[in-house]
Amino acid sequence: MTAFDSNMLKVYLVGGTQDVGNDPERFLRDVEAALKAGVTAFQYREKDGSQLSKAATIDMAMRLRKLTHQYYVPYFIDDDEELALKVGADGVHVGQKDQRIEEVIQRAAGKLLIGYSCNTAAEIAKANRLAAVDYVGTGPVFPTNSKGDADPAIGVVQLAQLNAASQHPMVAIGGISRDNLNAVLNTGVAGVAVISMILGSQDITSTVKQMQAAYSN
């Protein structure tokens, strides 16, 4: 298991085959381009409209494990600690609607890094009591089309308030684009997680470099 470092949250790519028109080979190419360009973490998230079978999802998870190893990028799997353990991922990300965080901690603490979606003050307060949680993911900051069941957008003011209340490093997610990236970083979050900003980009390398550069502005 990779040791947790909040710098791994800076340019955090999230995605699955559904985010590139259900084209597995294109997905692998795009993820590799992003890894090569310098994303700091990658989360495999096969959801909402994915056409992969369970066997194909496991195969994809294993192929992604090899790619992330090749580029020394921490590898998380969304909502499935058993798959994460099976393929040797570095971590698992747990949503409020997925599994109970206590169960994941019981199975995975000390074996996987644990990210936890927290979008309200009450959820942040609960996360603060869980020492096994490494970071929290918060959003959607802005309206997003990448997740069919996304909660209402919280905006940067609430993001800043939640970040100030959190004892864990926070990664912001949801609707983040070139135009609003600096406003998100100005809230003091440790990083940003994006799907379409990278996977929908005409020039993945350039987009990742621009995201990296935003931290030195």
Steps between C-alpha positions, in 0.01 A plus 500: 500500500629845406535742791244779490623846403253784446696605188351197325164683501619796289412371152272204568344330196178302550338295225374185335412381151161675516686834497646436152196360319543144633820449301738295719806540278453875472458514879834323552670732249357812662586386853854420391533845338386658827737285709788589270411871519519498879167441674572442868238228563249296302168352612332231291125556515282275282143631543200675345459348156805274495462201268785293647416160645632410845780293345592781261502748790745279694718468189493877450588557866803273461615672181467836674703368793787424260477844338492689830798295624688584182456875562526486882153649548287403804202290389158509670187301421155642558266326741649148486767419758492132403595582141759750626660231718475239223690707243745655744369856480634764738162614624123500493259793483171464686187705435223585743253297293731207430606287794517587865839653568538297821485174302766619258726611786458160662603317182754739354666713770876446488468329160354783289497878511142616562325796342151597612240721328374767741281783373339645816621630837353194674683262265827688553450481878455123474811465282700699755431223752636230265877482526517232227373747237790655305315769306150623425352573158251788497254623238361540253645850518324595175220328303633189323380257233754229590290347776131429452418502873714800595386718790425872445812713446645647822702790353839632609380679816362181652804307373727738692288459815507120479874502433559716808296256710674187369788343687581291191645639175221581256474443125228697321299336220213582266479734203858624538635660181780726381277801566430427866811305605672795670184589695489142631868500599453834678275320753810326636410144397791257458403416143240458228350184354372516144340272242399685184759779535765239414312215328303746287805707409625532143855517642532299820869578547442877477201484737694308766795742471263796542351342811848447646596860420193635684668407829786743438276794403 
